[in-house]
């Protein structure tokens, strides 16, 4: 959901460069009553620890009770910051003026509502800033695995004349697909012996137990401070 709202800073926003989902989200935010916006802002300002996606969406659902408004408000909160609001509104105004169809999608009343409500909703919330920092730290500490596969196969052993099969070797290939720091997707494949597969299972079970203890300890040490990516 973080990529739902895409704001192009500066310059004229043409229809081809403004994602329809962005317009839909902003229109939905414009529909939220001012009093509800004020309530959400007050609740967000009072949050402690890390405002994870699940906590944010739970808070918004309690205040809004509508999935469309919750998704739109969450996307807007994640992607906009107070300092970007003036430029965003200017660019949207230029985009509306450039095409009658654009003006119809984001009408005068809706635009005036956004001018009033975005500064009310988008503020410097400490718990949300901490979540963004946690996401940044998770992205810079190394390559991120995107998938793991274990492929079981068997290879034939031929005789010297290579005209008959004299044996078979069972093989297990571990394939790891990962995204590098340059955002390029790569993969690595390694052969595992039967003993290595057993060792991998044992270490994975130990890691699960360690993770369980870590999560329980973090929740006790830092209330609302546990962050797990991806959520």
N, C-alpha and C positions, 0 to 999 in steps of 0.2 A: 503493500500500500504506500510506502514512502515515495514512490515514483509517480503517483497519480497526478500531482500538481507540478507542472513544469513552467516556470516563469522565465521568459527570455529577457534579460536585463538590457535596457537601453534600446534605442532605435524603434522603428515602426514594426509592430507585430502584425503580420499578415495572416489571413485565415489558414493558410497552409502550414503556418508555424505555431499555431495555437491548438493544442490538443483539445478535442471536444470534451474529454473528461475534466479538464481544467475548468472549462466554462460551466459544465454541469455542477462541479463541486462549489464554485464560487456562487452560482445561482442558489444552490441549496443553503449555503451559509447565509446569504442575504435574506432567506426566508425565516431564519431563527429569530424569535422575538428578542428585543433589546434586553429585557429583564432576564431572560434565560442566558443570553451572552454574558451579562454581568455576573450571574450566579456561577457559570462555568469558569470565568476568569478568576473569581474569588476562590473557588475550590482548587483550581490549578495552582494558584499562588500559595495555597496552604499545604500543598503536597511536600512530603519529605522523602529523602532517599532518591531512588531512580524511578522515573515515570516511564515504565516499560509500555510497550504497545498494548498489552492486555490490561494493564491498570488504566491507561488513558482511555481506551475504548469502553471499559467498565464504567468509568466516571461519566463519560459522555452519554452512554446508554441510560444511566440513571437520570441524567438531566434532560435528555431529548426523547428517549423512548422510541426512536425511529431509526432504522438501520441506514437509510439513505443519508439522513442528516449526520449521523454518527460518523459514517465513512468520509463524508465531505469535510466535516470539522476536523477529524483526525488528520486527514491528508493536508489540510491547510495549516494546521498547527505544526506538523512535522516539517513542512517545506518552506514556510514563510517566517521571516524574522522581522522585528519592528523596523529596522533600518531599511528593509526592502519594500515596505508598504508604499511610500510615496512614488518610487519609480515604477512599481507594479501597477498602481492606479493610473499613472500617467501613460504608461505603455498600453494598458487596456483601453483608455480613453482614445488614444490614437488608433488603435485597432478597430474600435467601434466606428470612429469617424471615417475610416478608410473604405467601409463597405456597408451598404444598407442591410444586407443579410446579417452581418455581425451585430449591428445595432439592434436588430430584431431579436437575436439570441440573447443579448445582454442589454435589456431595455433601460430607459432612463431611470425609472423608479428603482430597479434592481441595482443599477450602478450607484445611485445615491445612497442606497442602503448599505452597499459594500463600503463606500467612503466613510460611513459612520461606524459600521460594525467591525471592520478589520482591525482598526487601532484598538478597539475594545477587547477583541479576542486575542490578537497576537501581541503578547507582551514577553518580557524576559522572565520566564519561569525557571527557577533554579533546578527543579527536579527534571524538567524536560531537557535543560542544557546538560545535565549530568548524563542523561540517556544518550544524547548525541555524542558526548565525549566517550562514553563506553563503546559506542558503535565505531567511532574513529579508532580507538585503541585496538578493537578487535580486528580492524582491517589493516593495520600497519605492523602487526607483530609477526606476520609471516604469510606464506601461501595458504589459501583456504581450500580444503578438500570439498569438492562438490558431489562426488559419488565414489563409492567403493564397490568393486565387483570381485568375486572369487570364482574363477573359471576352472572347472575340473576337466581334464582331458587325458588322453593316453597316446603315447607315441610308439610306433613299431620299431623293433630292433631287427634289422635285416642281416642275412648272412653276407659273407664277403662278396659273393657273386651278385648280391642284391636281387635274387630271384625267388626268395622265400622269406617269410617272417619267422624268426626264431624266438622272439620274445616281445613283451609289451611293458612299457614304463608308464605308470600312472603319474600325472603331473597336476599340480595346482598352481594357477597363475593369479597373483593378486594385482588387480588393475586399480590404480588411483588416479582419478581425474581431479585436477585442481586449477584454481585461478591464481595466477601470479600477481605480484605487485603492480605489474603493467596492465592488469585486467585481461591478459591473454589466457585462454584456456589451454592447458597442456595435460598430458597423461604420462604415467610411468608404469611399466609392467615388470614384476619380479617373480621369479620361480620360487616356490616354497616346497620344501621337503615335507614329508608327513610329520616329522618331529616339529618342524617350524609351525605347521598348522595347529598342532596341539599346543605349542607354546603361545601362539597368537591368541587362541581361545582363552587360555589361562590368564594371560596378561590383560585381555579385554575384560574378563570378569573382575579382576583386581581393580582395573580402572573404573568400572561401574561402581564398585563399592567405595572407592576413594571419592568419586564424584558425589555420591549420596551423602557421605560424611561432610564433604566440603559445602554442599548446598545447605545442609541442616545447620552447619556452624555459621555460615555467612548470614543466614536468616536470623540466627540468634545474636550474632555480633552487630550486624547492621540491619535493623528492620527496614524492609522495603528496599534493600540495597542489592538484592540478587539480580543479576542480569545474565540471561542465557541467549546466545545468538546461534542460529536464527530462532526467533520466537515461534 
